[in-house]
Amino acid sequence: MATDYRVAELNTDAKSSKKFKFQSLSERIKNLNIDVYHKIGAIEYAPTEKDSFFHEELIYWHDHNLTRDFINFYIEVIPKVHSLVLILHQKSEIVEILVRHLLVPKSAALKPLLRLVSMLARDLQDQFLDHFEQIQKTLFDIIDPQDTTLIEEIFSTLGYLFKYLQKFLLTQLPKVFSYQVPLLGHYKPFIRRFTSE
């Protein structure tokens, strides 16, 4: 017997008097938005030569996510990211720490870690390409087809990676496509659709 996964979502229907309505997995998947090119956000901070996007995002999440999972990550990574030069020098160690913490089962820190992955790519630019395959495989490994919030975060992260690295990835298109093949053959149609987007 198939389980019907329903989650209460805030009801945006003005005609209804109910504050929440339950949505099935297929309804939540239909409402996912992974288009990072058309998202409008706050005016972005441009770090100085000493600062980095990664460090600023790390500080932001340190203030907003006090879970044990994130604090463990923060304690391990903060000595390595005080400046852009330090990040460039220790990029492999930072990626290894990120990957290890992304793979923690049922981690309460996945959202900030995924955001930090895209900020690291933004800082490293073409130097991130050495770690692109490893990061992408890690993101594919943590996909849970039942968790729409996680799916949206993962595909948004992938979208930002492609956005920040597009001029570097264009020179390696066949290689990048080969990284996508596991998800293009995924058994869930919406995973295949999001991957193709």
C-alpha positions in Angstrom: 0.0 0.0 0.0 1.5 3.4 -1.0 1.8 5.9 1.7 0.2 9.3 1.0 2.7 11.9 2.2 0.8 15.0 3.0 2.2 18.1 4.6 0.4 21.2 6.0 1.3 24.3 4.0 0.2 27.8 4.5 -2.9 28.4 2.6 -2.5 31.3 0.1 -6.1 31.0 -1.2 -7.9 34.3 -0.2 -11.4 32.7 -0.5 -10.6 30.0 2.1 -11.0 30.5 5.8 -8.5 27.8 6.7 -5.0 28.9 7.6 -3.4 25.7 6.4 -4.2 23.2 3.7 -2.7 19.8 3.2 -0.8 19.1 0.0 0.3 15.8 -1.4 3.8 15.2 -2.6 2.8 15.7 -6.2 1.2 19.0 -5.4 4.3 20.2 -3.5 6.6 19.1 -6.3 4.4 21.0 -8.8 4.9 24.1 -6.8 8.7 23.9 -6.5 10.7 26.8 -7.9 14.3 26.0 -8.8 14.9 28.8 -11.3 17.8 30.7 -9.8 18.2 33.1 -12.7 14.9 34.9 -12.1 14.9 35.0 -8.3 14.9 38.5 -6.9 16.7 38.9 -3.6 18.1 41.6 -1.4 21.0 43.7 -2.7 24.0 41.6 -2.4 27.0 42.4 -0.3 30.2 42.7 -2.3 33.1 41.5 -0.1 36.4 43.4 0.1 39.6 41.8 -0.9 40.1 40.2 2.5 36.5 39.0 2.8 34.7 36.4 0.9 31.1 35.4 0.1 31.7 32.1 1.8 32.9 33.7 5.1 29.9 36.2 5.0 27.4 33.3 4.5 29.1 31.3 7.2 28.7 34.2 9.7 25.1 34.7 8.7 24.2 31.0 9.2 26.2 30.9 12.5 23.7 33.6 13.8 20.6 31.8 12.3 21.3 28.1 12.7 22.3 26.9 16.1 21.8 23.2 15.5 24.5 20.8 16.8 25.2 19.7 13.1 25.9 23.2 12.0 28.0 24.2 15.1 30.2 21.1 14.5 30.7 22.2 10.9 31.4 25.8 12.0 34.0 24.9 14.6 35.8 22.7 12.0 35.8 25.2 9.1 36.0 28.7 10.7 39.8 28.6 11.2 40.2 28.0 7.4 38.0 30.8 6.1 39.0 34.1 7.6 40.1 35.5 4.3 39.7 34.8 0.6 43.4 34.1 0.4 43.1 31.5 3.1 40.1 29.9 1.4 42.0 29.7 -1.9 44.9 28.1 -0.1 42.8 25.5 1.8 40.0 24.9 -0.7 40.5 21.1 -0.8 40.2 20.8 2.9 37.1 23.1 3.0 35.4 21.0 0.3 36.2 17.8 2.2 34.7 19.2 5.4 31.6 20.3 3.4 31.2 16.9 1.8 31.6 15.1 5.1 29.0 17.3 6.8 26.6 17.1 3.8 26.6 13.3 4.1 25.6 13.3 7.8 22.3 11.4 7.9 19.2 13.5 8.9 21.4 16.6 9.3 19.6 19.8 10.5 22.3 21.8 8.8 21.7 20.9 5.1 20.2 24.2 4.0 23.1 26.3 5.3 25.6 23.8 4.0 24.0 23.8 0.5 24.1 27.6 0.5 27.8 27.6 1.5 28.6 25.2 -1.4 27.3 27.8 -3.9 29.1 30.6 -2.1 32.4 28.6 -2.2 31.9 28.2 -5.9 31.3 31.9 -6.2 34.6 32.7 -4.4 36.7 30.0 -6.1 35.4 30.5 -9.6 37.5 28.3 -12.0 39.4 26.7 -9.1 36.1 25.1 -8.0 36.1 23.0 -11.1 38.6 20.6 -9.5 35.9 19.8 -6.9 32.8 20.1 -9.1 32.3 16.4 -9.8 32.8 15.5 -6.1 30.3 18.1 -4.9 27.8 17.1 -7.6 28.0 13.4 -6.7 27.5 14.3 -3.0 24.4 16.4 -3.9 23.0 13.5 -5.9 23.7 11.1 -3.0 21.6 13.1 -0.5 18.6 13.6 -2.7 15.5 12.2 -1.0 12.5 12.1 -3.4 10.1 12.4 -0.5 11.5 15.6 0.8 10.5 18.5 -1.4 12.2 21.1 0.6 15.5 19.3 0.3 14.9 18.7 -3.4 14.3 22.4 -3.9 17.5 23.3 -2.0 19.7 20.8 -3.8 18.5 21.9 -7.3 18.7 25.6 -6.3 22.3 24.9 -5.2 23.0 23.2 -8.6 21.4 26.1 -10.4 23.7 28.6 -8.5 26.7 26.4 -9.3 25.9 26.6 -13.0 25.2 30.3 -12.7 28.5 31.2 -11.0 30.6 28.8 -13.0 28.9 29.0 -16.4 31.8 30.6 -18.4 34.1 27.9 -17.0 31.7 25.0 -17.5 31.0 25.8 -21.1 34.5 24.7 -22.1 33.8 21.3 -20.4 30.3 20.6 -21.5 30.6 16.9 -22.4 32.3 16.2 -19.0 29.6 18.2 -17.2 26.9 16.4 -19.0 28.4 13.0 -18.0 28.1 14.1 -14.4 24.3 14.7 -14.9 23.6 11.2 -16.4 22.8 9.5 -13.1 20.0 12.0 -12.4 18.8 12.1 -16.0 18.1 8.4 -15.6 16.5 8.7 -12.2 13.3 6.6 -11.5 11.3 9.7 -10.5 10.2 11.8 -13.4 10.3 15.1 -11.5 14.0 14.5 -10.6 14.7 14.0 -14.4 12.8 17.2 -15.2 14.6 19.3 -12.6 18.0 17.9 -13.8 17.2 18.8 -17.4 16.2 22.3 -16.3 
